[in-house]
Amino acid sequence: MATVLRKPVIIAAIVAAISITTIILVDHTNLIVDRRAPQTPPGTTFNTVNDAGATVSPTRPESAIKPTPPGPAPVEPAIPAK
């Protein structure tokens, strides 16, 4: 009975070791990826502002997915006021 229970335990330990090694390698390689913003081309507002000595904080691009506002949609009047 001891040999029957030992084989699945060894297999589970090997699978666990491979999984943990894979997780560690994937997390380590994610740290290597350069997540800085790409350099701006010359002649842009960003470079002009930096040359003047000011600082510019980059903004995030607007999302392509626009959520619909909650509630009913506004209704236009039948006869618009002039």
C-alpha positions as CSV (number, residue, x, y, z in Angstrom):
1,M,0.0,0.0,0.0
2,A,2.9,2.4,0.7
3,T,4.2,2.1,-2.9
4,V,0.8,2.8,-4.3
5,L,0.5,6.1,-2.4
6,R,4.1,7.1,-3.0
7,K,3.9,7.4,-6.8
8,P,1.2,10.0,-6.9
9,V,2.9,12.0,-4.2
10,I,6.2,12.1,-6.2
11,I,4.3,13.1,-9.3
12,A,2.5,15.9,-7.4
13,A,5.7,17.1,-6.0
14,I,7.4,17.2,-9.4
15,V,4.4,19.1,-10.9
16,A,4.4,21.5,-7.9
17,A,8.2,22.2,-8.3
18,I,7.8,22.8,-12.1
19,S,4.8,25.1,-11.5
20,I,6.6,27.2,-8.8
21,T,9.7,27.5,-11.0
22,T,7.6,28.6,-13.9
23,I,5.8,31.2,-11.8
24,I,9.1,32.6,-10.5
25,L,10.5,32.8,-14.0
26,V,7.4,34.5,-15.4
27,D,7.4,37.1,-12.5
28,H,11.1,37.7,-13.0
29,T,10.8,38.3,-16.7
30,N,7.9,40.7,-16.2
31,L,10.3,42.9,-14.1
32,I,12.7,43.1,-17.1
33,V,10.1,44.6,-19.5
34,D,10.7,48.3,-20.1
35,R,7.5,50.0,-19.0
36,R,8.7,53.6,-19.6
37,A,6.9,55.7,-22.2
38,P,8.5,55.9,-25.6
39,Q,10.7,58.9,-26.3
40,T,9.0,61.8,-28.0
41,P,10.2,62.9,-31.5
42,P,12.0,66.2,-31.7
43,G,10.0,69.4,-32.4
44,T,7.1,68.5,-30.1
45,T,5.5,70.5,-27.4
46,F,7.0,68.2,-24.8
47,N,10.6,68.9,-25.9
48,T,9.9,72.7,-26.2
49,V,8.5,72.8,-22.7
50,N,11.5,70.8,-21.3
51,D,13.9,73.1,-23.1
52,A,12.2,76.1,-21.4
53,G,12.8,74.4,-18.0
54,A,9.1,73.5,-17.2
55,T,7.8,70.1,-16.5
56,V,5.0,68.3,-18.3
57,S,3.1,65.4,-16.7
58,P,1.9,62.9,-19.3
59,T,-1.8,62.1,-19.4
60,R,-3.4,58.8,-20.1
61,P,-5.1,58.4,-23.5
62,E,-8.8,58.4,-23.5
63,S,-10.4,55.0,-23.4
64,A,-11.9,53.7,-26.6
65,I,-14.8,52.1,-24.6
66,K,-17.2,54.8,-23.4
67,P,-19.6,53.7,-20.7
68,T,-23.2,54.7,-21.0
69,P,-24.4,56.9,-18.2
70,P,-26.9,55.4,-15.8
71,G,-30.6,56.3,-16.2
72,P,-32.7,57.2,-19.2
73,A,-31.3,59.1,-22.1
74,P,-32.2,62.8,-22.3
75,V,-35.1,63.6,-24.6
76,E,-34.9,66.5,-27.1
77,P,-38.0,68.8,-27.2
78,A,-40.4,68.4,-30.2
79,I,-40.2,72.1,-31.0
80,P,-36.7,73.4,-30.2
81,A,-36.7,76.8,-28.4
82,K,-35.1,79.6,-30.5
